[in-house]
């Protein structure tokens, strides 16, 4: 196992729990940790702790009155402004005990990842508890309270003065992070998501390219509903490489929402586990090619916590720590036995999905064509730039 | 959409006086990336308007001797007089209508006889985007209802019961069936499943999100 990679987790991160029926469920962290341990790819001694982000760190991005409102709500206070102004206490983001502490631990995990990479000699770090990309400066949105990635990026900018490429493969647009750095030419955001015409949060159009000095440093690839593996991967591979070559980051931060899978109950994409084999592979490769290996990965969405998330997230760690030979065996029987009773669905016995997971998509050709055009439109400024350089 | 013109008009307006030469007016529009230039007097009363396109169309070829003569003319000689204007309290849809009817893409706004602002097609498009809530984190919900009174209210009540905030609503006649209306909501909510369940229980026909029949 490579000593270059840090796996970050603390049990406090499991406290980020709205209620039993809520789709955002950090139980997936325990299930994923267990899969990696049963595989022999992770041991309790090698897990590095997260930490709790300080108020000052939260204020790198968030407004003070918003943080005060989260603390107030966690202590049981209730004001009508919490819901309307701050988005707390809605059906998406209900109040729960210790919500401030739990959210601050998720942020602290991503900040710890930054420090392991910049100060402690690790090349890569993984905090699966992070990736809460919908959090706004002054408002909770889409299950997200504090935006760990935005805070970590601002922390990197202030403390290490490095240029950051943020790549978001969650099925939902990475709006919170995009808007936080929309004017900043030293932070480039690249988001792959289901088109806002079909899915929350409705933004992430190709034409959202940044503003002011930040113009040209925001990229969006919105996919048609029912997009499948092949079309998704063509766009991912092309855009990842082109944007990385163009921006030349010092570090890559990837958000790894695992909800672009056909099984995901909240989205309408038709990916299979194939794309989750490819996502970390290319991120890893590009980090070594352009950033001296510096790569931080966080989690994100992912609402089929049994059939999709544990495999998708384990694949990130196996890639990052160079333990992919583990994939030669099937999913360990001890893991299946451990969880099958609790799971309401049949757990997957293999690392790849069986063929014919879903029936034919009638509009397949049309969808592929539309996605192809979207990709060209999104990358047009880069292609124009290349033409200019050549001539 | 009863948004007033004054809510969306631009108030920092680039203007010219009547004696400005055409060449300067063209440069001014180029510098500020604008296509229309109102011509005003000292009291800021509107005398006329020029557009970069009109000027370019009117200009003789650059190889023609008359070209130099033309670009040195004062704008008052080439401007359009009797300018069609909007008033600050006009509804946005009224001014949109004025623009399409007169085939113009810009309206100066006058208040008490003087120039107070300007609106262009671009401003109208921005307003449309804002009114449909497309710039806020929202999900799209599309429902087909019978063309009868009270439908919007009933659906809104179900949304309210879920404590979900509605960002915008669009109501229109179904294109395919004139006994039906289509309601399009943008709601501030990422997980619509509990709401969809309630709507289905109340027998509403949900057009989006569709459940792929093949979803397990």
Interface residues (C-beta under 8 A of the other chain):
Chain A: X23 X83 X84 X87 X90 X91 X92 X134 X136 X141 X142 X143 X172 X175 X196 X197 X198 X199 X200 X201 X202 X203 X226 X263 X265 X266 X268 X358 X359
Chain B: X133 X134 X135 X136 X137 X138 X139 X140 X162 X163 X164 X165 X186 X188 X189 X190 X191 X193 X194 X195 X208 X209 X210 X212 X214 X216
